[in-house]
Amino acid sequence: MFSLWGTTWGNIVMTFVISMVPVIELRGAIPLGVLNGLDVGTAMVVSMIGNLVPVPFIIIFIRKIFKWMQTKSETLAKIVHKMEEKADRKKDQVLKYEFWGLLLLVAIPLPGTGAWTGALVAAMLDMKLTRAFPAIAVGVLTAGIIVTIATYGVASVI
């Protein structure tokens, strides 16, 4: 089977793509990129950029996608309901602190946080992209630094 892993460009592409996957995001992409031959700095930067790619699309289109999904099947409607509940559980933090709340939600690299969750919460709160994206971007930068330091130590970031 064909694999992109093994070449520098292939490793960059795979790291980039993995960082766009919900739940895995940059938390998984940075270590995988390094394990497959990228230096820590490259893996971190590629993962952060890749992690941000879906954010504008989620903020702009997720409500329309959810409405469409709910009309297609009961299973999809249940998935939408679960995602909306997840966003609803996180919204108090964001509403209370706005920019800083959204930034913190994205920056803490734990399950249930990250760029996807931050964008979903922003969309559910009808935040404008111009208001939400900067907070999510700084959160992704912070999470990338935290994951890199936690995985490879301070020397790898410097």
Backbone bond lengths (Angstrom), bond angles and torsions (degrees), N, CA, C in turn:
res aa  C-N    CA-C-N  psi(-1)  N-CA   C-N-CA  omega(-1)  CA-C   N-CA-C  phi
1 M - - - 1.457 - - 1.530 109.32 -
2 F 1.309 116.03 142.31 1.461 122.48 179.76 1.518 110.47 -71.70
3 S 1.317 116.18 135.46 1.459 121.33 178.07 1.517 109.33 -134.23
4 L 1.313 115.73 140.65 1.457 120.21 176.05 1.520 111.38 -79.68
5 W 1.355 116.80 -23.42 1.460 119.06 179.64 1.521 109.23 -60.84
6 G 1.307 116.02 143.64 1.458 119.93 174.19 1.510 114.32 120.10
7 T 1.318 117.27 -25.88 1.459 120.12 174.25 1.524 107.77 -111.90
8 T 1.314 116.48 157.64 1.468 118.90 -179.51 1.520 110.74 -58.42
9 W 1.336 117.14 -48.94 1.461 119.59 -179.03 1.515 111.60 -66.11
10 G 1.317 116.99 -37.51 1.461 120.75 176.63 1.516 111.48 -63.03
11 N 1.330 116.35 -42.39 1.466 120.70 178.28 1.528 111.10 -64.32
12 I 1.329 116.31 -38.32 1.468 120.15 177.47 1.526 110.23 -65.09
13 V 1.330 116.85 -46.33 1.471 120.69 -179.54 1.528 110.62 -62.25
14 M 1.332 117.51 -46.21 1.467 120.53 -178.93 1.529 111.31 -64.52
15 T 1.320 117.31 -41.06 1.466 120.89 177.84 1.521 110.08 -62.64
16 F 1.327 116.05 -43.75 1.465 122.20 178.27 1.529 110.47 -59.03
17 V 1.315 117.29 -48.95 1.467 122.06 -177.54 1.530 110.72 -65.27
18 I 1.324 117.42 -44.14 1.463 121.07 -179.47 1.530 110.66 -61.97
19 S 1.319 116.60 -36.24 1.469 119.41 -179.22 1.525 112.67 -68.10
20 M 1.326 117.45 -15.97 1.469 120.95 178.10 1.525 112.43 -88.34
21 V 1.317 117.89 -8.71 1.459 121.92 -176.26 1.529 109.83 -79.16
22 P 1.350 116.94 128.85 1.465 118.46 178.77 1.529 110.88 -58.46
23 V 1.294 116.21 150.66 1.465 126.86 -179.24 1.531 110.93 76.17
24 I 1.332 118.59 -49.46 1.465 120.88 -179.78 1.524 109.56 -72.44
25 E 1.318 116.24 -55.82 1.458 124.19 178.09 1.535 111.32 43.78
26 L 1.325 117.28 -147.82 1.473 118.57 -176.64 1.517 112.68 -75.55
27 R 1.342 117.11 -17.87 1.474 120.13 178.17 1.516 111.32 -59.18
28 G 1.311 116.50 -35.25 1.460 120.99 178.69 1.511 112.94 -97.16
29 A 1.330 116.83 -30.32 1.460 120.73 -174.95 1.528 112.68 -69.21
30 I 1.330 117.41 -39.14 1.469 119.60 -179.13 1.525 110.64 -61.65
31 P 1.343 119.18 -54.38 1.472 118.09 178.95 1.531 113.55 -61.89
32 L 1.336 117.57 -38.37 1.462 119.57 179.18 1.527 111.70 -65.14
33 G 1.321 116.07 -40.77 1.463 119.28 177.55 1.519 111.58 -60.43
34 V 1.332 116.42 -44.46 1.471 120.72 179.59 1.522 110.39 -66.83
35 L 1.320 116.97 -43.15 1.467 120.26 179.12 1.530 111.82 -59.70
36 N 1.320 115.93 -27.65 1.463 119.99 -178.81 1.516 113.56 -99.54
37 G 1.337 117.10 16.32 1.449 119.71 168.23 1.514 117.84 110.46
38 L 1.316 118.74 -5.60 1.461 119.07 178.12 1.521 109.58 -79.26
39 D 1.331 116.14 148.52 1.460 117.42 172.63 1.530 107.56 -72.96
40 V 1.321 115.94 158.52 1.461 121.76 -173.15 1.531 112.04 -57.83
41 G 1.317 117.51 -43.87 1.460 121.05 -178.75 1.518 112.19 -61.83
42 T 1.325 116.88 -44.47 1.466 120.67 178.99 1.521 110.49 -64.33
43 A 1.326 116.75 -45.07 1.464 120.45 179.69 1.527 110.74 -60.43
44 M 1.320 116.46 -40.59 1.461 120.67 -178.99 1.532 110.65 -66.06
45 V 1.323 117.72 -49.38 1.474 121.32 -177.39 1.531 110.86 -64.93
46 V 1.327 117.01 -45.67 1.467 120.66 -179.71 1.529 110.22 -62.43
47 S 1.326 116.39 -40.70 1.469 120.62 179.81 1.523 111.63 -66.32
48 M 1.311 117.46 -40.23 1.465 120.30 179.51 1.531 110.70 -65.40
49 I 1.317 116.52 -44.24 1.468 119.70 179.36 1.525 110.05 -63.67
50 G 1.321 116.27 -47.43 1.461 120.04 179.32 1.518 112.90 -61.24
51 N 1.319 116.81 -37.65 1.453 121.66 -179.86 1.528 111.59 -64.87
52 L 1.328 116.86 -28.68 1.470 120.86 -178.91 1.532 113.62 -84.26
53 V 1.323 118.31 -19.00 1.471 121.14 -175.57 1.535 112.92 -56.54
54 P 1.333 119.87 -46.66 1.475 118.43 -177.48 1.533 114.78 -72.83
55 V 1.318 117.84 -17.50 1.469 121.58 -171.41 1.530 113.37 -55.42
56 P 1.333 120.68 -53.41 1.476 118.75 -178.86 1.528 112.62 -60.49
57 F 1.330 116.70 -37.07 1.461 120.18 -179.59 1.526 111.20 -66.35
58 I 1.334 116.13 -40.02 1.465 120.12 178.36 1.529 109.71 -64.03
59 I 1.315 116.46 -49.18 1.470 120.01 -176.99 1.527 111.17 -61.71
60 I 1.315 116.99 -41.28 1.471 120.52 -175.20 1.525 112.79 -80.01
61 F 1.341 117.82 -39.75 1.467 119.94 -168.39 1.525 116.38 -111.16
62 I 1.325 120.78 -11.06 1.465 120.36 -169.77 1.524 113.46 -62.75
63 R 1.317 118.31 -35.56 1.468 119.02 -179.70 1.529 110.65 -65.19
64 K 1.327 117.34 -40.38 1.466 120.91 178.13 1.526 110.68 -67.68
65 I 1.309 116.71 -39.66 1.467 121.25 178.30 1.529 109.92 -64.60
66 F 1.327 116.82 -43.14 1.467 120.54 178.43 1.528 111.08 -60.58
67 K 1.333 117.15 -44.44 1.467 120.06 179.18 1.530 110.58 -60.47
68 W 1.315 116.10 -43.68 1.468 120.75 179.13 1.535 110.27 -63.36
69 M 1.333 117.32 -45.60 1.466 121.49 -178.98 1.527 111.39 -59.65
70 Q 1.321 116.60 -39.46 1.463 120.58 -177.53 1.525 112.19 -66.50
71 T 1.324 117.63 -24.31 1.463 120.47 179.14 1.526 112.56 -85.16
72 K 1.314 117.97 -13.45 1.465 121.31 -173.05 1.520 114.43 -88.48
73 S 1.324 117.52 -37.13 1.465 118.93 179.12 1.517 110.34 -166.16
74 E 1.322 113.67 160.37 1.466 119.66 178.27 1.533 110.13 -67.46
75 T 1.316 117.54 -36.05 1.469 121.20 178.83 1.522 110.71 -62.85
76 L 1.326 117.30 -45.99 1.460 120.44 178.01 1.522 111.06 -65.06
77 A 1.323 116.49 -36.61 1.469 120.00 177.88 1.529 110.56 -62.85
78 K 1.334 116.92 -37.96 1.469 121.02 177.58 1.526 110.86 -66.22
79 I 1.318 117.17 -39.96 1.470 121.21 177.97 1.528 109.55 -62.28
80 V 1.318 116.34 -45.78 1.467 120.97 178.31 1.522 110.16 -59.62
81 H 1.315 116.22 -44.49 1.470 120.41 179.94 1.532 110.70 -59.66
82 K 1.331 117.35 -43.27 1.473 120.75 178.60 1.522 111.31 -62.67
83 M 1.318 116.76 -42.58 1.463 120.34 -179.90 1.530 111.08 -66.81
84 E 1.315 116.42 -39.59 1.461 119.74 177.78 1.534 111.12 -66.27
85 E 1.330 116.79 -38.26 1.470 120.19 176.24 1.530 110.83 -63.34
86 K 1.325 116.87 -41.25 1.467 121.18 178.40 1.528 109.93 -60.23
87 A 1.309 116.34 -46.76 1.469 120.72 178.81 1.520 110.32 -63.58
88 D 1.321 116.35 -39.20 1.459 120.64 -178.93 1.531 111.62 -64.00
89 R 1.339 117.05 -37.17 1.470 120.68 178.77 1.520 111.73 -65.97
90 K 1.319 118.09 -27.69 1.463 122.30 -176.81 1.528 112.88 -93.73
91 K 1.322 117.98 -11.55 1.462 120.06 -169.96 1.526 114.15 -69.25
92 D 1.339 118.22 -30.31 1.464 119.62 -178.40 1.521 111.82 -59.66
93 Q 1.326 115.72 -43.07 1.469 120.60 178.34 1.527 110.25 -60.70
94 V 1.320 116.07 -43.28 1.460 119.87 -178.37 1.530 110.70 -70.39
95 L 1.318 117.78 -42.33 1.460 120.18 179.89 1.525 111.96 -63.30
96 K 1.319 115.99 -39.19 1.456 120.27 -176.61 1.530 111.52 -67.73
97 Y 1.318 116.69 -42.56 1.465 120.49 -173.35 1.526 113.79 -112.88
98 E 1.316 117.52 0.94 1.460 124.88 -179.24 1.525 112.66 46.17
99 F 1.338 118.17 -113.33 1.471 122.32 -176.44 1.517 110.91 -52.00
100 W 1.331 116.90 -50.16 1.466 121.23 -175.87 1.522 111.64 -68.76
101 G 1.311 117.22 -34.11 1.462 120.55 178.01 1.519 111.66 -66.21
102 L 1.327 116.21 -43.44 1.455 120.70 178.03 1.525 110.38 -66.39
103 L 1.324 116.28 -43.15 1.466 121.00 177.47 1.536 110.38 -57.50
104 L 1.319 117.53 -48.16 1.468 121.24 -179.70 1.523 112.33 -63.99
105 L 1.323 116.62 -39.30 1.465 120.58 178.09 1.522 110.80 -58.88
106 V 1.299 116.73 -40.06 1.465 121.70 -178.92 1.526 111.37 -80.18
107 A 1.330 117.23 -36.32 1.467 121.72 -171.25 1.519 114.37 -73.24
108 I 1.316 118.02 -27.54 1.463 120.22 -177.49 1.526 108.38 -80.99
109 P 1.334 117.60 109.73 1.471 120.32 -173.43 1.537 113.23 -80.35
110 L 1.315 115.47 69.31 1.459 122.10 177.52 1.523 108.96 -123.37
111 P 1.334 117.10 162.13 1.468 118.84 175.73 1.534 110.59 -57.93
112 G 1.313 116.13 138.69 1.458 120.91 180.00 1.514 113.58 89.02
113 T 1.330 116.65 2.40 1.461 121.00 176.56 1.528 107.46 -123.02
114 G 1.310 116.89 179.69 1.463 120.49 176.60 1.511 112.49 119.54
115 A 1.315 114.91 -177.61 1.463 121.34 -175.24 1.527 112.04 -65.02
116 W 1.331 117.31 -41.07 1.459 120.02 179.62 1.526 110.72 -61.91
117 T 1.328 116.79 -47.83 1.460 120.36 179.96 1.521 110.74 -64.46
118 G 1.325 116.62 -43.35 1.459 120.59 178.29 1.517 112.01 -59.91
119 A 1.322 117.09 -43.79 1.469 120.93 179.02 1.527 110.92 -66.87
120 L 1.319 116.64 -38.72 1.461 120.57 178.08 1.525 110.69 -63.75
121 V 1.323 117.08 -45.69 1.466 121.04 178.13 1.532 109.95 -62.32
122 A 1.327 116.79 -44.59 1.470 120.38 179.05 1.528 110.77 -59.57
123 A 1.325 116.98 -41.82 1.462 120.60 179.26 1.524 111.29 -66.00
124 M 1.329 116.82 -42.38 1.465 120.46 -179.90 1.530 111.84 -65.87
125 L 1.327 116.29 -26.42 1.467 121.00 178.42 1.529 111.82 -92.84
126 D 1.334 116.53 5.80 1.466 122.57 -179.05 1.524 112.73 57.22
127 M 1.318 116.70 34.51 1.468 120.08 175.68 1.516 109.17 -72.05
128 K 1.290 116.73 141.84 1.459 121.67 176.21 1.523 109.18 -71.22
129 L 1.318 115.94 147.67 1.460 121.56 179.16 1.527 111.14 -57.19
130 T 1.333 116.80 -39.89 1.465 120.88 -178.16 1.528 112.07 -65.89
131 R 1.316 117.31 -22.62 1.472 121.95 178.34 1.527 110.80 -91.08
132 A 1.326 117.01 -40.31 1.464 121.53 -174.30 1.528 112.95 -80.68
133 F 1.326 117.54 -40.28 1.470 119.85 -173.16 1.535 113.43 -59.56
134 P 1.330 119.57 -44.87 1.474 117.95 179.38 1.531 113.02 -59.75
135 A 1.320 117.68 -40.58 1.473 120.45 179.09 1.523 110.14 -65.32
136 I 1.331 116.96 -42.36 1.463 120.80 179.18 1.527 110.18 -66.07
137 A 1.334 117.29 -41.17 1.469 120.74 180.00 1.525 111.82 -62.42
138 V 1.334 117.41 -43.97 1.468 120.34 178.11 1.531 109.60 -66.85
139 G 1.325 116.91 -36.38 1.467 120.67 175.81 1.516 112.19 -62.97
140 V 1.334 116.95 -42.25 1.470 121.24 177.51 1.529 110.31 -64.22
141 L 1.319 117.52 -43.23 1.462 121.26 177.08 1.533 110.09 -58.49
142 T 1.316 116.26 -46.63 1.466 121.28 -179.84 1.521 110.85 -63.69
143 A 1.317 117.42 -45.79 1.465 121.09 178.99 1.525 110.96 -62.03
144 G 1.325 116.74 -40.22 1.468 120.16 178.28 1.521 111.91 -61.23
145 I 1.306 116.19 -42.51 1.469 120.61 178.16 1.533 110.36 -66.10
146 I 1.331 116.92 -44.00 1.470 120.51 179.57 1.523 111.12 -61.52
147 V 1.324 117.14 -47.28 1.465 120.84 -179.62 1.518 110.61 -62.39
148 T 1.308 116.52 -42.74 1.471 120.18 -179.36 1.522 110.97 -64.86
149 I 1.314 117.50 -45.59 1.472 120.16 178.96 1.526 110.61 -65.10
150 A 1.325 117.10 -43.59 1.463 120.31 -179.16 1.528 111.57 -64.25
151 T 1.314 116.79 -32.28 1.452 120.35 -176.74 1.523 112.91 -89.98
152 Y 1.317 117.39 -39.12 1.461 119.94 -171.04 1.534 114.43 -122.36
153 G 1.312 118.00 -6.17 1.456 121.07 178.21 1.523 113.26 92.84
154 V 1.304 114.77 165.48 1.457 122.18 -176.44 1.532 111.50 -61.41
155 A 1.310 117.56 -38.21 1.464 121.45 -176.42 1.533 111.62 -59.19
156 S 1.330 118.05 -30.69 1.449 120.15 -178.51 1.525 112.75 -70.31
157 V 1.321 117.03 -27.60 1.471 120.38 -179.79 1.517 110.52 -80.89
158 I 1.319 116.60 -32.88 1.464 121.88 -178.65 1.487 108.60 -81.99
